C-alpha cells in the first residue's frame, strides 16, 4: 500500500468519524429540545395512544374520554406545580447565595434571573405558570437584598 493511499484512507476515516459525531450532536440536541421545551397537552396524546394501542371503538372513546380528560388535567397541574417548586427552590438558593456576593455579583445574579424569565416566557409563553403573574417581584430578588454589614 503506497503512502498516498494510506493518507487518503486515514483522511476518509477521520471525515466519517467527524460527520458521525456531528450527526450525533444534532440528534441529541433535537431530542433534548423536544423533551425539555415542547410540552403538548397530555389528554389528547393519551387518547390517541390508547385508541391506537387498544383499538378502541368510538363508543368506548366516548365513555373513557372524560376519564382521560380529567387525568390529563391533573397531570398538567402536577407538571405546573413541579415547575413552580423548581423555580421556588432556585429563587431561595439565589436569595441565600446573594448575602455572600458583592453588589456587582448580586446585579449579575439578578440579570441571570431576568434572562431565565425571558427564556421561559419565549419558550412557554405568558400562559405558562411562573410567567409574568408569578415571576419574582423586585423585592424578592437576591440583588434587592443587602448583604449583612
C-alpha positions, 0 to 999 in steps of 0.5 A: 500500500503506497503512502498516498493511499494510506493518507487518503484512507486515514483522511476518509476515516477521520471525515466519517468519524467527524460527520458521525459525531456531528450527526450525533450532536444534532440528534441529541440536541433535537431530542433534548429540545423536544423533551425539555421545551415542547410540552403538548397537552397530555389528554389528547396524546393519551387518547390517541395512544390508547385508541391506537394501542387498544383499538378502541371503538368510538363508543368506548372513546366516548365513555373513557374520554372524560376519564382521560380528560380529567387525568390529563388535567391533573397531570398538567397541574402536577407538571405546573406545580413541579415547575413552580417548586423548581423555580421556588427552590432556585429563587431561595438558593439565589436569595441565600447565595446573594448575602455572600456576593458583592453588589456587582455579583448580586446585579449579575445574579439578578440579570441571570434571573431576568434572562431565565424569565425571558427564556421561559416566557419565549419558550412557554409563553405568558400562559405558562405558570411562573410567567409574568403573574408569578415571576419574582417581584423586585423585592424578592430578588437576591440583588434587592437584598443587602448583604449583612454589614 
